[in-house]
Amino acid sequence: MNNNGLFKKISVSILLSSFSFLSHAETVFTVAYEDKVQFPYYMGNTSKVLTEKPGAAVELIQLIESKIPGVKVVLKRCPWKRCLKDMEKGIVDGAFNASFKEKRLKFGTYPWKADSVDSDRRLTTIAYYFYKKKGTDFVWDGKSISGNKGKVGAPAGYSIVGDLKKMGAKVSEAASSEKNLKKLLSGRVSAVALQEVTGDYYIKKDAQFSDIEKVEPALKTKPYYLMISNQFKNNNPDMAEKIWNAVGELREEKLNSLTDKYFN
């Protein structure tokens, strides 16, 4: 074989190898979540993604790789409002944990079934409760608030803020659940509305919050989802559906065992 023939053979071999590589190339799926503790779903008040015990929801999202060959999950942490904004801009491909709000559809989309959100493919379910200082006269009967002498605290950007306003409550937002609890202790709000998993975590973990108690019954119970950016969904419609399917399957198969180790 002359040099020209050898060169052509090598060139064809390289070209075929390139096509083979491209056909098996990874789909990088970049997902954002909040930089505050939401026990047991994500841990650490930090912008860093923890490598050890990062949170049950974080571990579940990472397991998407085991369900869908060729997907590489990359995680990012930032304030919740920025998670949504970065998803809107296509800087990240998804965000969790997100309850359904119609106005969030400008940021990204949810798993759908016909014309409604598909709760079978939710990531988890979380209840909101009011928390108050022990001995104060704030009362919640499951329908209305009484004895409320001031504003109700809530985490900034969370869906519960809109729910409280619809109830006629005056809302004071703070950047984190911990800051809301500190506002409650200082008397700047008469109660705070927090996700139960987070509120209970701080009361049990931190002695400074021992004078705070949960108010029964639950304020709201909501399914929470992995949202996917409109850009990723439009460019990878089949992959987006596979990812949501994987989340639903992993919730059923793994979420209980993942959360248990954080309580134990």
Beta strands, then each sheet from edge to edge (+ up, - down):
strand 1: 27-34
strand 2: 71-78
strand 3: 94-99
strand 4: 112-113
strand 5: 116-117
strand 6: 124-133
strand 7: 139-140
strand 8: 145-146
strand 9: 152-155
strand 10: 171-174
strand 11: 191-195
strand 12: 212-228
sheet 1: 2+ 1+ 3+ 12- 6+ 11- 9- 10-
sheet 2: 4+ 5-
sheet 3: 7+ 8-
end
